Amino acid sequence: MDRATPNLPSRNFHQTQEFYASIGFITSFQDAEWMILERQNIALEFFLHPKLKPLKSWFSCCLRLDDLDGFFANCLAAKIVESDRGAPRLHAPHSSGSMKIAALVDIDGTLLRLIQN
């Protein structure tokens, strides 16, 4: 099975691990410079970037989800707030053409577009 995994920045692996664990990700690999977090069929790979400024980050990826509403509910349950500023934050699901889409901005300012399969 071919697959792709996004490579995203983390200012601090421990804090990134805690944030993503709150929405159901588990650590499948970690060494001093690389970390892989997984949730069902999603794998996110992180590299250390301690000087990253979250409010200036341009990193992003798309998560294509079978249950966008369920994933979004998990994020809300983890106390990630809906807002148009700051990090972390959520943007509620909405229709964009034929797609249903939402967004999650993580603690490092990375934009994760949440797209319903």
KOLSEMAR-878298 format. One line per 4 residues: their letters; for each residue x, y, z of N, C-alpha, C, O. Coordinates in nm, 4 decimals, padded with zeros to 6 digits. Atoms other than C-alpha are relative to their C-alpha. Layout:
N
a	X,Y,Z,X,Y,Z,X,Y,Z,X,Y,Z ~ ...
***
This chain:
117
mdra	00.0842,-00.1172,00.0000,00.0000,00.0000,00.0000,00.0894,00.1244,00.0000,00.1681,00.1444,00.0925 ~ -00.0704,-00.1275,00.0049,00.1478,00.3344,-00.1075,-00.0704,00.0986,00.0913,-00.1919,00.0908,00.1097 ~ 00.0608,-00.1046,-00.0812,00.0921,00.6303,00.1221,00.0961,00.1171,00.0119,00.2159,00.1034,-00.0128 ~ -00.0805,-00.1189,-00.0250,00.2162,00.9789,00.1962,-00.0264,00.0469,00.1423,-00.1370,00.0316,00.1941
tpnl	00.0180,-00.0542,-00.1344,00.2724,01.1364,00.5350,00.0577,00.1414,00.0035,00.1699,00.1638,-00.0420 ~ -00.0513,-00.1369,-00.0079,00.3062,01.5089,00.5997,00.1132,00.0098,00.1013,00.1130,-00.0584,00.2038 ~ -00.1117,-00.0296,-00.0897,00.6266,01.6333,00.7607,-00.0230,00.1399,00.0557,-00.0201,00.2386,-00.0178 ~ 00.0428,-00.1233,-00.0645,00.5380,01.9034,01.0115,00.0989,00.0416,00.1088,00.1686,-00.0430,00.1648
psrn	-00.0940,-00.0468,-00.1022,00.7371,02.1209,01.2526,-00.0548,-00.0165,00.1414,-00.1757,-00.0128,00.1648 ~ 00.0331,00.0030,-00.1426,00.7414,02.0833,01.6289,00.1076,00.0778,00.0745,00.2268,00.0507,00.0606 ~ -00.0975,-00.0728,-00.0824,00.9024,02.3303,01.8644,00.0468,-00.0864,00.1172,00.1576,-00.0686,00.1678 ~ -00.0306,00.0829,-00.1164,00.8945,02.0672,02.1408,-00.0790,-00.1299,-00.0148,-00.2021,-00.1279,-00.0124
fhqt	00.0691,00.1270,00.0225,00.8158,01.6979,02.0883,-00.0966,-00.0339,00.1123,-00.2072,-00.0811,00.0858 ~ 00.0881,00.0354,-00.1127,00.6698,01.6512,02.4364,-00.1317,00.0769,-00.0079,-00.2385,00.0181,00.0091 ~ 00.1219,-00.0799,00.0090,00.4226,01.9387,02.3940,-00.0840,-00.0400,-00.1211,-00.2068,-00.0449,-00.1129 ~ 00.0727,00.0446,00.1190,00.3317,01.8255,02.0417,-00.0687,-00.1333,00.0276,-00.1842,-00.1529,-00.0100
qefy	00.0566,00.1303,-00.0372,00.2765,01.4714,02.1713,-00.1243,00.0168,00.0867,-00.2268,-00.0464,00.0613 ~ 00.1143,-00.0224,-00.0895,00.0464,01.5947,02.4485,-00.1190,00.0587,-00.0753,-00.2325,00.0152,-00.0556 ~ 00.1082,-00.0623,00.0761,-00.1555,01.8137,02.2114,-00.0709,-00.1024,-00.0869,-00.1935,-00.1128,-00.0823 ~ 00.0612,00.0958,00.0917,-00.2129,01.5399,01.9539,-00.0579,-00.1206,00.0732,-00.1545,-00.1800,00.0253
asig	00.0578,00.1091,-00.0796,-00.2723,01.2725,02.2212,-00.1406,00.0367,00.0459,-00.2264,-00.0506,00.0591 ~ 00.1315,-00.0435,-00.0469,-00.5685,01.4815,02.3383,-00.1083,-00.0204,-00.1060,-00.2270,-00.0203,-00.0736 ~ 00.0978,00.0255,00.1062,-00.7350,01.4181,01.9997,00.0191,-00.1392,-00.0619,-00.0232,-00.1645,-00.1747 ~ -00.0011,00.1406,00.0371,-00.6503,01.0490,01.9763,00.1223,-00.0528,-00.0722,00.1201,-00.1673,-00.1175
fits	-00.1220,00.0487,00.0647,-00.2995,01.0249,01.8265,00.0907,-00.0675,00.1018,00.0975,-00.0269,00.2178 ~ -00.0992,00.0674,-00.0843,-00.0404,00.7868,01.9675,00.1362,00.0074,-00.0680,00.1453,00.0188,-00.1902 ~ -00.1358,-00.0055,00.0524,00.3359,00.7931,01.9268,00.0412,-00.1391,-00.0461,00.0404,-00.2342,00.0320 ~ -00.0469,00.1293,00.0512,00.4602,00.5136,01.7019,00.1518,-00.0018,-00.0183,00.2115,-00.1086,-00.0322
fqda	-00.1464,-00.0077,00.0113,00.8209,00.6374,01.6724,00.0450,00.1353,00.0519,-00.0212,00.2370,00.0313 ~ -00.0633,-00.1252,-00.0392,01.0443,00.8970,01.8319,00.1465,-00.0235,00.0271,00.1847,-00.1195,00.0940 ~ -00.1393,-00.0065,-00.0403,01.4119,00.9696,01.8463,00.0306,00.1468,00.0275,-00.0622,00.2256,00.0458 ~ -00.0355,-00.1370,-00.0372,01.6024,01.2915,01.9143,-00.0457,00.1047,-00.1011,-00.0629,00.2212,-00.0651
ewmi	00.0292,-00.0990,00.1028,01.5072,01.4557,01.5837,-00.1256,-00.0277,-00.0827,-00.1602,00.0514,-00.1704 ~ 00.1153,00.0368,00.0827,01.1980,01.2799,01.4454,-00.1048,-00.0674,00.0868,-00.0714,-00.1409,00.1797 ~ 00.1081,00.0629,-00.0754,00.8585,01.1745,01.5774,-00.1153,-00.0287,-00.0965,-00.1470,00.0524,-00.1835 ~ 00.1157,00.0383,00.0804,00.5659,00.9912,01.4178,-00.1181,-00.0249,00.0940,-00.1083,-00.1022,00.1893
lerq	00.1232,00.0178,-00.0755,00.2128,01.0158,01.5582,-00.1044,-00.0587,-00.0933,-00.1125,-00.0207,-00.2101 ~ 00.1001,00.0659,00.0828,-00.0727,00.7973,01.4345,-00.1354,-00.0031,00.0688,-00.1467,-00.0111,00.1911 ~ 00.1396,00.0133,-00.0451,-00.4493,00.7876,01.4642,-00.0735,-00.0704,-00.1129,-00.0894,-00.0146,-00.2214 ~ 00.0630,00.0827,00.1030,-00.6303,00.5135,01.2733,00.0920,-00.0056,-00.1222,00.2047,-00.0538,-00.1101
nial	-00.0833,00.0068,00.1204,-00.4983,00.5482,00.9141,00.0770,00.1280,-00.0284,00.1314,00.1438,-00.1377 ~ -00.0711,-00.1265,00.0192,-00.3444,00.8939,00.9620,00.1332,-00.0062,00.0729,00.1389,-00.0421,00.1905 ~ -00.1323,-00.0129,-00.0612,00.0279,00.9356,01.0257,00.0506,00.1414,-00.0248,00.0487,00.1902,-00.1377 ~ -00.0613,-00.1318,00.0085,00.1848,01.2737,01.0988,00.1435,-00.0138,00.0480,00.1687,-00.0682,00.1556
effl	-00.1415,00.0081,-00.0357,00.5634,01.3009,01.1031,00.0493,00.1395,00.0346,00.0218,00.2357,-00.0370 ~ -00.0450,-00.1290,-00.0509,00.7307,01.5795,01.2989,00.1520,00.0054,00.0075,00.2178,-00.0917,00.0448 ~ -00.1420,-00.0292,-00.0157,01.0787,01.7300,01.2858,00.0133,00.1158,00.0973,-00.0762,00.1997,00.1073 ~ -00.0200,-00.1087,-00.0954,01.2237,01.9594,01.5505,00.0280,00.1306,-00.0721,00.1072,00.1361,-00.1662
hpkl	-00.0172,-00.1347,00.0532,01.2025,02.3291,01.4710,-00.0196,00.0964,00.1172,-00.1189,00.1690,00.1219 ~ 00.0187,-00.0749,-00.1241,01.2592,02.5012,01.8072,-00.0136,00.1515,-00.0169,-00.0663,00.2185,00.0719 ~ 00.0072,-00.1452,00.0195,01.2847,02.8524,01.6592,-00.1238,00.0438,-00.0782,-00.1384,00.1619,-00.1098 ~ 00.1223,-00.0316,00.0731,00.9501,02.8342,01.4768,-00.0857,00.0987,00.0788,-00.1032,00.0836,00.1997
kplk	00.0940,-00.0952,-00.0599,00.7186,03.1263,01.5485,-00.1402,-00.0381,-00.0485,-00.1731,-00.0161,-00.1650 ~ 00.1305,00.0521,00.0413,00.3646,02.9787,01.5478,-00.0875,00.0983,-00.0773,-00.1569,00.0578,-00.1706 ~ 00.0862,-00.0962,00.0679,00.1925,03.2994,01.4384,00.0524,00.0392,-00.1382,-00.0157,00.1091,-00.2132 ~ -00.0571,-00.0274,00.1323,00.4232,03.3208,01.1346,00.0171,-00.1282,-00.0809,00.0721,-00.1247,-00.1910
swfs	-00.0170,00.1282,00.0680,00.4112,02.9520,01.0383,-00.0802,-00.0050,-00.1287,-00.1921,00.0460,-00.1349 ~ 00.0691,00.0204,00.1278,00.3184,02.8659,00.6801,-00.0166,-00.1486,-00.0301,-00.0575,-00.1846,-00.1405 ~ 00.0129,00.1442,00.0188,00.3198,02.4863,00.7270,-00.1475,-00.0387,-00.0020,-00.2284,00.0177,00.0716 ~ 00.1379,00.0472,00.0051,00.0000,02.3028,00.6342,-00.0058,-00.1389,-00.0625,00.0898,-00.1852,-00.1248
cclr	00.0275,00.1276,00.0644,-00.1472,01.9716,00.5254,-00.1508,-00.0213,00.0006,-00.2246,00.0538,00.0644 ~ 00.1418,00.0374,00.0015,-00.4847,01.8109,00.4537,-00.0168,-00.1360,00.0653,00.0614,-00.2277,00.0400 ~ 00.0406,00.1294,-00.0529,-00.6432,01.5325,00.6554,-00.1343,-00.0317,-00.0633,-00.2313,00.0415,-00.0435 ~ 00.1248,00.0425,00.0636,-00.9087,01.3509,00.4534,-00.0626,-00.1042,00.0926,-00.0054,-00.2103,00.1174
lddl	00.0610,00.0762,-00.1093,-01.1495,01.2032,00.7049,-00.1326,-00.0613,-00.0416,-00.2126,00.0022,-00.1102 ~ 00.1299,00.0630,00.0214,-01.4350,00.9537,00.6844,-00.1058,00.0612,00.0916,-00.2238,00.0651,00.0567 ~ 00.0940,-00.0574,-00.0967,-01.5921,01.1205,00.9910,00.0517,00.1355,00.0473,00.1018,00.1485,00.1590 ~ -00.0445,-00.1350,-00.0331,-01.5085,01.4895,00.9870,-00.0680,00.0514,00.1261,-00.0024,00.1080,00.2135
dgff	00.0730,-00.0495,-00.1170,-01.7815,01.5707,01.2402,00.0485,-00.0651,00.1284,00.0608,00.0019,00.2309 ~ -00.0520,00.0697,-00.1174,-01.6534,01.3061,01.4819,00.1375,00.0497,00.0402,00.1647,00.0693,00.1586 ~ -00.1336,-00.0522,-00.0281,-01.2952,01.4287,01.4517,-00.0101,00.1405,00.0598,00.0588,00.1726,00.1566 ~ 00.0191,-00.1350,-00.0505,-01.4106,01.7871,01.5037,-00.0528,-00.0028,00.1438,-00.0087,00.0757,00.2277
ancl	00.0531,00.0143,-00.1364,-01.6099,01.6805,01.8118,00.1104,-00.0402,00.0978,00.1126,00.0076,00.2112 ~ -00.1143,00.0381,-00.0851,-01.2930,01.5143,01.9516,00.0853,00.1222,00.0317,00.1322,00.1380,00.1444 ~ -00.0793,-00.1215,-00.0208,-01.1085,01.8435,01.9057,-00.0685,00.0924,00.1003,-00.0030,00.1483,00.1883 ~ 00.0741,-00.0828,-00.0956,-01.3822,02.0346,02.0886,00.0058,-00.0596,00.1407,00.0203,00.0131,00.2389
aaki	-00.0071,00.0668,-00.1299,-01.3807,01.7757,02.3681,00.1373,00.0173,00.0650,00.1498,00.0139,00.1874 ~ -00.1360,-00.0217,-00.0501,-01.0046,01.8333,02.4000,00.0219,00.1472,00.0378,00.1337,00.1878,00.0695 ~ -00.0024,-00.1410,-00.0401,-01.0882,02.2007,02.4741,00.0770,00.0886,-00.0984,00.1294,00.1932,-00.0599 ~ -00.0554,-00.0867,00.1029,-00.9490,02.3345,02.1464,-00.1129,00.0937,-00.0412,-00.2216,00.0483,-00.0769
vesd	00.1066,-00.0979,00.0192,-01.1435,02.6552,02.0909,-00.0183,00.0382,-00.1468,00.0762,00.0383,-00.2257 ~ 00.0288,-00.0576,00.1309,-01.3154,02.7835,01.7795,00.0349,00.1486,00.0075,-00.0150,00.2209,00.0936 ~ -00.0440,-00.1385,00.0004,-01.1507,03.1147,01.6960,00.0578,00.0328,-00.1366,00.0866,-00.0571,-00.2157 ~ -00.0661,-00.0381,00.1242,-01.0101,03.3133,01.4077,00.1408,00.0536,00.0258,00.2054,00.1060,-00.0649
rgap	-00.1339,-00.0459,-00.0367,-00.6883,03.3994,01.5944,00.0653,-00.0955,00.0976,-00.0019,-00.1659,00.1731 ~ -00.0778,00.0750,-00.0973,-00.4121,03.2278,01.7865,00.0183,-00.1457,-00.0376,-00.0343,-00.1938,-00.1379 ~ -00.0270,00.1423,00.0186,-00.2916,02.8720,01.8128,00.0118,-00.0630,00.1384,00.0792,-00.0086,00.2259 ~ 00.0812,00.0769,00.0943,-00.4259,02.6187,01.8768,-00.1398,00.0603,-00.0141,-00.1848,00.1387,00.0694
rlha	00.1370,-00.0450,00.0227,-00.7700,02.6844,01.7309,-00.0672,-00.0881,-00.1042,-00.0023,-00.1635,-00.1768 ~ 00.0820,00.0735,00.0960,-01.0514,02.5350,01.5259,-00.0828,00.0960,-00.0838,-00.1168,00.2061,-00.0405 ~ 00.0976,-00.0669,00.0861,-01.2631,02.6535,01.2354,-00.1064,-00.1042,-00.0321,-00.0743,-00.2130,-00.0799 ~ 00.1114,00.0943,00.0103,-01.6054,02.4870,01.2184,-00.0183,-00.0513,-00.1426,00.0153,00.0173,-00.2391
phss	00.0290,00.0551,00.1326,-01.7068,02.2582,00.9310,-00.0984,00.0879,-00.0773,-00.1931,00.1433,-00.0214 ~ 00.0902,-00.0725,00.0895,-01.8696,02.4293,00.6341,00.0129,-00.0593,-00.1398,00.1081,-00.1317,-00.1688 ~ -00.0050,00.0481,00.1383,-01.9461,02.3526,00.2715,00.0754,00.0997,-00.0850,00.0542,00.2207,-00.0764 ~ -00.0757,-00.0814,00.0943,-01.7060,02.4800,00.0097,-00.0118,-00.0690,-00.1350,00.0628,-00.1623,-00.1646
gsmk	00.0285,00.0710,00.1241,-01.8399,02.3862,-00.3309,-00.0598,-00.1351,00.0339,-00.1598,-00.1431,00.1053 ~ 00.0496,00.1355,-00.0276,-01.8889,02.0099,-00.3199,00.0692,-00.0635,00.1203,00.0426,-00.1794,00.1521 ~ -00.0744,00.0548,-00.1136,-01.6564,01.9658,-00.0180,-00.0524,00.0536,00.1323,-00.0979,00.1675,00.1423 ~ 00.0221,-00.0433,-00.1376,-01.7231,01.9769,00.3530,00.1395,00.0109,00.0615,00.2174,-00.0842,00.0568
iaal	-00.1352,-00.0262,-00.0466,-01.4175,02.1297,00.5186,-00.0034,00.0742,00.1330,-00.0936,00.1539,00.1589 ~ -00.0216,-00.0707,-00.1258,-01.3003,02.2473,00.8609,00.1504,00.0214,00.0108,00.2251,-00.0130,-00.0807 ~ -00.1434,-00.0211,-00.0165,-00.9625,02.3462,00.9991,00.0393,-00.0088,00.1465,-00.0375,00.0254,00.2364 ~ -00.0640,00.0056,-00.1306,-00.7370,02.2848,01.2968,00.1362,00.0660,-00.0157,00.2125,00.0307,-00.1055
vdid	-00.1337,-00.0574,-00.0063,-00.4366,02.5030,01.3737,00.0609,-00.0519,00.1290,00.0066,-00.0302,00.2373 ~ -00.0588,00.0631,-00.1189,-00.2034,02.3190,01.6098,00.0816,00.0995,00.0822,00.0866,00.2182,00.0499 ~ -00.0731,-00.0868,-00.0926,00.0148,02.4565,01.8903,00.1217,00.0663,-00.0637,00.1736,00.1644,-00.0105 ~ -00.1142,-00.0587,00.0693,00.2965,02.5292,01.6443,-00.0413,00.0840,-00.1198,00.0435,00.1257,-00.1986
gtll	00.0485,-00.0842,00.1082,00.0771,02.7226,01.4020,-00.0219,-00.0728,-00.1321,-00.0506,-00.0089,-00.2333 ~ 00.0235,00.0772,00.1230,00.0446,02.4403,01.1461,-00.1485,-00.0093,-00.0283,-00.2272,-00.0421,00.0606 ~ 00.1389,00.0105,00.0439,-00.2813,02.4491,00.9515,-00.0266,-00.1404,-00.0514,00.0384,-00.1860,-00.1455 ~ 00.0451,00.1302,00.0473,-00.4484,02.1098,00.9145,-00.1407,00.0181,-00.0547,-00.2354,00.0397,00.0209
rliq	00.1327,-00.0085,00.0613,-00.7348,02.1273,00.6672,-00.0678,-00.1348,00.0203,-00.0104,-00.2390,-00.0114 ~ 00.0759,00.1216,-00.0296,-00.9984,01.8728,00.7689,-00.1062,-00.0133,-00.1079,-00.1971,00.0695,-00.1157 ~ 00.0879,00.0135,00.1167,-01.1824,01.7434,00.4613,-00.0754,-00.1318,00.0097,-00.0160,-00.2379,00.0289 ~ 00.0841,00.1197,-00.0016,-01.4738,01.5006,00.4588,00.0241,-00.0812,-00.1277,00.0175,-00.0278,-00.2384
n	-00.0126,00.0891,00.1172,-01.4089,01.1999,00.2308,-00.1316,-00.0089,-00.0722,-00.1421,-00.0786,-00.1731
***
